[in-house]
Amino acid sequence: MSKPKITPLGDRVLVKYVDDDEQVKGGIIIPDSAKEKPQEAEIVALGTGKKDDDGNAVGFQVKKGDRVLISKYGGTEVKIDDVEYQLVREDDILGIVG
C-alpha cells in the first residue's frame, strides 16, 4: 500500500475500510450502492495528537496498522488516487480487533 498524500491533524486518524469477502445469499447480488459500509478498518496514518488542559501531548491508544471498529456515521470520506479513506476522530474508534 502506497503512502496516502494526506496527514491528519489533531486527534484525527486516517483509516481504510477492510474489504470483506462478498457473500451472496440465495443467488441475489446486492449492488455496492445498497450495501452497508463496513465498520472494520485499518489505520493508515495518525494525526499530530491532541493536548490536555495543561498543553501536554496525549498519545494515541492505537497505532498504524491496527484493525479497528469505527462508528457507523463518524468521520469524513476522502478519496485519494481512486482509493477511499475515512478521516475519523480517535473518539469515533470503538475498539481494536484482534
C-alpha positions in Angstrom: 0.0 0.0 0.0 1.5 3.3 -1.0 1.5 6.2 1.4 -1.5 8.5 1.1 -0.9 12.1 0.3 -2.7 13.4 3.4 -1.6 13.8 7.0 -4.4 14.0 9.6 -4.2 16.8 12.2 -5.0 16.8 15.9 -6.7 13.6 17.2 -7.8 12.5 13.7 -6.9 9.1 12.2 -6.9 8.1 8.6 -8.4 4.7 8.0 -9.1 2.4 5.1 -12.1 0.1 5.2 -11.2 -3.6 5.2 -12.9 -5.5 2.3 -15.0 -8.4 3.4 -15.5 -11.3 1.1 -18.8 -10.8 -0.7 -21.3 -13.5 0.3 -24.3 -14.0 -2.0 -27.3 -15.5 -0.3 -30.0 -17.1 -2.4 -28.3 -16.0 -5.6 -29.1 -12.3 -5.0 -26.3 -9.9 -5.8 -26.5 -6.7 -3.8 -25.1 -3.6 -5.7 -22.3 -1.6 -3.9 -24.6 1.4 -3.6 -27.1 -0.6 -1.5 -24.5 -2.2 0.8 -24.0 -1.0 4.3 -20.5 0.4 5.0 -18.2 -2.0 6.9 -17.3 -0.9 10.4 -13.9 -2.6 10.3 -11.0 -0.6 9.1 -7.2 -0.5 9.1 -5.3 2.6 10.4 -3.2 4.1 7.7 -2.0 7.3 9.4 -2.2 9.1 12.7 -2.6 12.8 13.4 -0.4 15.1 15.4 -2.3 14.2 18.6 -4.4 16.2 21.0 -3.3 18.2 24.0 -4.7 18.1 27.5 -5.8 21.1 29.5 -2.2 21.8 30.6 -0.9 21.7 26.9 0.8 18.4 27.3 0.6 15.9 24.3 -1.7 13.0 24.8 -0.6 9.9 23.0 -2.9 7.8 20.7 -4.3 4.5 22.0 -4.0 3.0 18.5 -1.1 2.7 16.1 -0.6 2.5 12.4 -1.6 -1.0 11.0 -4.2 -1.7 13.8 -7.5 -3.1 12.7 -10.3 -1.2 14.4 -14.0 -0.9 14.6 -15.3 2.6 13.8 -18.7 4.2 14.5 -21.1 3.9 11.5 -21.7 7.6 11.0 -18.4 9.1 12.2 -15.8 10.8 10.1 -15.4 12.3 6.6 -14.9 10.3 3.4 -11.8 11.1 1.4 -10.8 9.7 -2.0 -7.1 9.8 -2.9 -5.9 8.2 -6.2 -9.1 6.2 -6.5 -8.8 4.7 -3.0 -11.4 5.6 -0.4 -10.3 6.5 3.1 -12.2 7.8 6.1 -10.9 10.6 8.4 -12.2 9.9 11.9 -11.5 11.3 15.4 -9.9 8.8 17.8 -13.1 9.1 19.9 -15.0 7.5 16.9 -12.9 4.3 17.2 -14.9 1.8 19.2 -12.2 -0.8 19.7 -9.2 -2.7 18.3 -9.9 -6.0 16.5 -7.7 -9.0 17.2 
